[in-house]
Amino acid sequence: MNPALPHGPLTGLRVLDLSRVLAAPTCSQLLGDLGAEIVKVERPGTGDETRHWGPPFLQDAEGRDTPESAYYLSANRNKRSIAVDISKPEGVAVIRRLAETADVALENFKVGDLARRGLGYDDLAALNPRIVYCSLTGFGQTGPYASRPGYDFLAQGMGGIMSVTGQPDGPPIKVGVGIADVMTGMYATVAILAALRARDTTDRGQHIDVSLFDSQLAWLVNQGLDFLTDGRTPVRRGNAHPTIVPYDTFPTADGWLILAIGNDRQFAKFCEEAGRPELSDDPLFALNRARVANRVALTALLSEITRTRTTAEWLAALERVGVPSGPVNDIPSAFADPHAVARGARITMPHPVPPSGTVDLIGNPIKLSDTPVSYRHAPPTLGQHTREILDEHGFSEEEIRGLAEIGAVAGDGL
């Protein structure tokens, strides 16, 4: 086994993170978990907008809400915060100085905003040709919608996912988390790692253009290909699968059961366990193609069968015979699941705000054998590391004092 790096496979990588909200912070948190050093640049006074997107918020020793919302905490682990006012030329100069030694710059401003301040890709590449500069926007750097602001909800609606989410006779429904934001952050992470690999050969960085709209279209996956293949418009099917049956939620004596039967052999096993082996021989249901064509009749039959036992009884029986099934957990039950506990789904980190001195966060799902993820910094308070970061980048005491006096920087210890 190779010796583990002190903080993961990206140890030594410097990321200048000018982003906020969810998509780009998801990307930088993932890079940070993998060992990169993330400097999160925030606006003095308010910081990342998501600090205020609550309740719930962390509470201080007096029980008062602080500007540390659960939303903000979800995407800002393993970062250090510096508060810089880039509306001031002196603040812009600070960012340019930080960029000189950065490997990656990450931003999600409107198209052209940072370039007008002298912080666009061309500006920073002139200072540091090796910088990989990733822009995350609603609609990308080009095209008729490039100037529009972008939000997850808009991307889900315009990108098609809401048209296939929800009950068949109900309204279009967005996914219950900001999944377009999260997936855009994931695509951005892959793009950054690819650009860094290319830099190993070329010794030059490049500009990455990733958008919510493009990403949402990309992760339509099989639903998108269903349309592109035969021209028919996919429709909402509730929890049912468009091309696999039975693959749905079914009522039980005391709740709900997920059946995720992926082939004819599994269907036969289910029918045997359910005491209805003849169903798997019926030409209407024997093959998946037939079950898709006759989904309404089969779903009605199976719903009557599944109501005869409790969810726990079905889960135990179907696990014994190898039929994929599961419960419909609420979020507390999901985190309490023994498998989630065993896999480290919940982590606890030191934090200066709560009286307990800790916060609970969601663990990273990546398991690397030799270079595991690490949890080094809890989501920072606004400007918590301003002085520390300026010191590291060679700012003198006189420079720091001058920047603080004019409000170009703010934070602890100034």
FENWOJO-V883639 format. One record per residue. N is the residue number from 1. RES is the residue in one small letter. OMEGA is omega in whole degrees, 0 to 359 (* if undefined). NEAR is the number of other ideal C-beta (glycine too) atoms within 12 Angstrom. D_FIRST is the distance of its C-alpha to the first C-alpha in Angstrom with 2 decimals. Layout:
n: {N:N}
res: {RES:RES}
omega: {OMEGA:OMEGA}
near: {NEAR:NEAR}
d_first: {D_FIRST:D_FIRST}
This chain:
n: {1:2:3:4:5:6:7:8:9:10:11:12:13:14:15:16:17:18:19:20:21:22:23:24:25:26:27:28:29:30:31:32:33:34:35:36:37:38:39:40:41:42:43:44:45:46:47:48:49:50:51:52:53:54:55:56:57:58:59:60:61:62:63:64:65:66:67:68:69:70:71:72:73:74:75:76:77:78:79:80:81:82:83:84:85:86:87:88:89:90:91:92:93:94:95:96:97:98:99:100:101:102:103:104:105:106:107:108:109:110:111:112:113:114:115:116:117:118:119:120:121:122:123:124:125:126:127:128:129:130:131:132:133:134:135:136:137:138:139:140:141:142:143:144:145:146:147:148:149:150:151:152:153:154:155:156:157:158:159:160:161:162:163:164:165:166:167:168:169:170:171:172:173:174:175:176:177:178:179:180:181:182:183:184:185:186:187:188:189:190:191:192:193:194:195:196:197:198:199:200:201:202:203:204:205:206:207:208:209:210:211:212:213:214:215:216:217:218:219:220:221:222:223:224:225:226:227:228:229:230:231:232:233:234:235:236:237:238:239:240:241:242:243:244:245:246:247:248:249:250:251:252:253:254:255:256:257:258:259:260:261:262:263:264:265:266:267:268:269:270:271:272:273:274:275:276:277:278:279:280:281:282:283:284:285:286:287:288:289:290:291:292:293:294:295:296:297:298:299:300:301:302:303:304:305:306:307:308:309:310:311:312:313:314:315:316:317:318:319:320:321:322:323:324:325:326:327:328:329:330:331:332:333:334:335:336:337:338:339:340:341:342:343:344:345:346:347:348:349:350:351:352:353:354:355:356:357:358:359:360:361:362:363:364:365:366:367:368:369:370:371:372:373:374:375:376:377:378:379:380:381:382:383:384:385:386:387:388:389:390:391:392:393:394:395:396:397:398:399:400:401:402:403:404:405:406:407:408:409:410:411:412:413:414}
res: {m:n:p:a:l:p:h:g:p:l:t:g:l:r:v:l:d:l:s:r:v:l:a:a:p:t:c:s:q:l:l:g:d:l:g:a:e:i:v:k:v:e:r:p:g:t:g:d:e:t:r:h:w:g:p:p:f:l:q:d:a:e:g:r:d:t:p:e:s:a:y:y:l:s:a:n:r:n:k:r:s:i:a:v:d:i:s:k:p:e:g:v:a:v:i:r:r:l:a:e:t:a:d:v:a:l:e:n:f:k:v:g:d:l:a:r:r:g:l:g:y:d:d:l:a:a:l:n:p:r:i:v:y:c:s:l:t:g:f:g:q:t:g:p:y:a:s:r:p:g:y:d:f:l:a:q:g:m:g:g:i:m:s:v:t:g:q:p:d:g:p:p:i:k:v:g:v:g:i:a:d:v:m:t:g:m:y:a:t:v:a:i:l:a:a:l:r:a:r:d:t:t:d:r:g:q:h:i:d:v:s:l:f:d:s:q:l:a:w:l:v:n:q:g:l:d:f:l:t:d:g:r:t:p:v:r:r:g:n:a:h:p:t:i:v:p:y:d:t:f:p:t:a:d:g:w:l:i:l:a:i:g:n:d:r:q:f:a:k:f:c:e:e:a:g:r:p:e:l:s:d:d:p:l:f:a:l:n:r:a:r:v:a:n:r:v:a:l:t:a:l:l:s:e:i:t:r:t:r:t:t:a:e:w:l:a:a:l:e:r:v:g:v:p:s:g:p:v:n:d:i:p:s:a:f:a:d:p:h:a:v:a:r:g:a:r:i:t:m:p:h:p:v:p:p:s:g:t:v:d:l:i:g:n:p:i:k:l:s:d:t:p:v:s:y:r:h:a:p:p:t:l:g:q:h:t:r:e:i:l:d:e:h:g:f:s:e:e:e:i:r:g:l:a:e:i:g:a:v:a:g:d:g:l}
omega: {179:177:182:172:188:183:177:187:181:177:180:179:181:182:174:190:180:189:176:183:191:189:181:175:173:178:184:176:179:176:179:177:180:171:181:175:184:172:182:180:182:178:177:176:184:181:177:182:185:173:187:181:180:8:6:175:166:178:180:185:180:180:180:175:176:178:179:183:174:180:179:182:186:189:187:173:175:176:170:187:171:181:182:178:183:170:178:179:179:176:175:180:177:181:180:179:176:183:183:182:180:172:185:168:185:182:176:174:174:183:176:184:183:178:179:179:183:182:177:182:182:181:183:177:176:177:188:184:182:185:172:189:184:178:175:181:178:189:177:184:181:178:187:181:188:184:182:171:184:177:181:182:179:181:178:180:184:183:170:187:180:180:179:180:181:180:184:182:182:180:173:186:175:174:190:171:182:190:176:174:184:181:175:175:178:177:179:178:179:181:179:180:177:180:177:177:177:179:177:181:188:186:178:172:178:180:178:181:180:181:176:183:179:183:179:177:183:184:163:171:186:178:176:180:174:178:183:181:184:175:179:183:176:184:176:180:183:179:183:179:182:187:177:180:358:179:194:171:182:181:174:180:183:180:185:180:172:169:180:186:190:180:185:180:178:179:179:178:178:182:178:180:182:181:179:184:182:180:182:175:181:180:177:187:189:182:182:179:179:180:176:180:184:186:184:180:182:180:178:178:183:179:177:180:185:178:185:180:175:178:181:179:178:182:180:182:184:175:180:184:174:176:183:180:180:176:171:184:162:187:176:180:179:179:180:181:182:180:177:178:181:183:176:182:179:176:178:182:174:178:186:189:186:177:179:183:180:170:173:181:177:182:177:183:183:179:179:186:185:184:186:174:178:180:189:183:169:176:190:167:185:178:184:187:185:182:181:182:178:177:182:182:169:176:180:177:179:179:181:179:180:178:180:182:180:177:178:174:178:176:184:173:181:*}
near: {7:9:7:17:20:15:25:28:26:32:24:18:34:33:46:44:50:43:44:35:40:39:44:50:48:44:46:49:44:38:48:41:40:35:31:41:35:45:45:48:49:43:31:28:19:19:37:39:23:34:37:23:24:20:14:18:24:33:22:19:13:10:11:14:19:30:32:36:29:26:29:41:36:30:41:45:39:39:45:40:42:47:40:49:31:31:20:23:18:24:33:29:29:41:42:32:30:41:41:24:25:37:36:47:47:51:48:41:32:23:28:19:21:34:22:15:26:22:38:29:35:19:25:39:25:18:26:29:20:28:40:42:46:45:44:50:41:39:33:30:30:17:17:9:23:21:18:20:22:40:27:36:26:25:42:37:25:28:38:29:36:28:26:33:29:22:17:21:10:14:13:22:20:27:24:16:19:32:28:44:45:34:36:48:38:29:33:44:39:22:32:41:28:20:32:34:15:18:25:15:11:14:13:19:32:29:29:37:28:43:42:45:41:33:41:41:27:24:28:30:19:16:29:21:18:21:20:16:13:11:9:12:15:28:21:23:28:21:28:32:27:30:21:27:37:43:33:32:28:39:26:29:18:18:24:26:39:28:42:24:37:22:23:23:19:27:38:27:27:41:31:22:31:34:14:23:17:16:31:30:17:20:14:21:34:23:22:27:17:21:39:25:17:23:29:20:20:36:29:18:26:36:23:19:27:36:22:22:25:19:29:19:23:35:28:17:26:33:17:15:22:18:32:23:38:26:28:22:20:13:16:10:17:19:21:16:18:12:15:20:15:12:18:20:22:23:28:19:28:20:30:24:31:28:16:16:15:19:35:24:30:29:25:28:16:23:14:20:11:13:22:23:32:28:31:26:33:33:47:44:35:38:36:32:35:39:27:24:40:38:20:19:29:15:28:12:15:11:23:30:17:20:34:30:15:22:22:33:46:35:36:22:20:30}
d_first: {0.00:3.79:6.47:8.61:11.96:14.87:16.55:14.65:14.42:18.13:18.25:21.21:23.04:26.62:28.62:32.38:33.30:37.04:36.93:38.15:38.81:36.06:34.87:33.57:32.45:30.33:28.65:28.20:26.94:24.17:23.29:23.47:21.21:18.55:19.10:22.22:25.12:28.11:31.65:33.99:37.51:40.26:44.03:45.66:47.52:46.16:42.58:40.72:43.29:41.10:41.37:44.85:44.20:44.93:45.61:43.42:42.66:41.04:43.89:44.54:45.84:49.34:48.27:48.83:46.84:44.71:43.65:40.21:40.53:38.11:38.08:36.96:34.30:32.78:31.64:31.30:28.34:26.20:29.20:31.63:35.29:37.81:41.40:43.08:46.38:46.09:49.76:50.51:50.04:48.52:45.85:45.18:44.82:42.16:40.09:40.57:39.36:36.17:35.64:35.70:32.12:30.76:28.37:29.68:33.03:33.60:37.14:39.30:42.81:45.64:45.76:47.16:47.21:44.66:46.01:49.41:48.00:46.30:42.82:42.37:39.79:42.14:42.87:39.31:38.23:41.08:39.54:35.93:35.61:31.83:32.21:31.24:34.07:33.88:37.15:37.33:40.89:42.92:44.07:42.44:43.81:46.34:48.70:51.76:49.93:47.81:49.89:49.72:47.71:45.04:44.06:41.89:45.02:46.70:43.71:43.51:47.25:47.59:44.42:45.59:43.28:46.12:48.30:46.04:45.22:47.70:50.26:52.35:55.56:54.12:53.51:50.42:47.64:44.71:41.26:41.07:38.43:38.33:36.28:37.58:36.42:32.97:32.48:33.78:31.21:28.48:30.00:30.26:26.57:25.74:28.46:27.23:23.71:25.44:27.82:25.16:23.52:27.04:27.59:24.86:27.34:30.67:30.15:32.32:31.98:34.12:36.01:34.67:37.36:36.32:38.95:39.43:41.97:39.92:36.87:39.07:40.54:37.14:35.91:39.08:36.98:38.82:41.89:42.31:41.93:44.42:46.97:46.08:46.27:49.62:51.14:51.61:50.84:48.24:49.70:48.70:47.89:46.85:43.74:44.42:42.43:44.45:43.40:42.04:44.36:44.04:41.41:43.08:43.92:46.48:48.67:48.31:50.65:49.07:47.04:44.93:42.48:40.20:40.32:37.81:38.96:37.39:39.07:42.13:40.42:39.30:42.84:44.34:42.16:43.29:46.90:46.71:45.28:47.89:50.70:51.66:50.37:53.22:51.75:48.97:51.72:53.94:54.06:54.04:50.58:48.96:47.00:45.13:47.51:50.41:48.83:48.38:52.03:53.16:50.81:53.69:55.17:51.87:50.71:54.03:53.69:50.15:51.10:53.81:51.45:48.68:51.33:51.98:48.85:46.95:43.65:41.81:43.60:42.66:38.99:38.77:40.73:38.95:35.47:36.69:37.78:34.90:36.95:35.10:36.86:36.42:38.42:39.60:38.14:39.54:37.08:37.27:36.63:33.67:31.94:33.04:31.67:29.34:26.73:27.00:26.63:23.54:21.92:22.85:25.67:27.51:26.23:28.36:28.42:30.81:33.77:36.93:39.49:39.68:41.22:38.19:36.05:33.50:33.21:31.58:29.76:28.11:24.32:22.32:21.53:18.36:15.22:12.01:8.73:6.94:10.42:12.92:16.62:18.43:22.06:23.54:27.17:29.60:32.01:34.13:37.84:39.96:39.70:37.58:35.76:38.55:39.24:35.61:34.87:38.10:37.40:34.01:35.76:38.38:41.34:43.88:45.54:48.71:47.04:45.41:48.73:50.58:48.25:48.51:52.30:52.81:50.36:47.93:45.09:44.95:42.72:41.89:43.08:45.44}
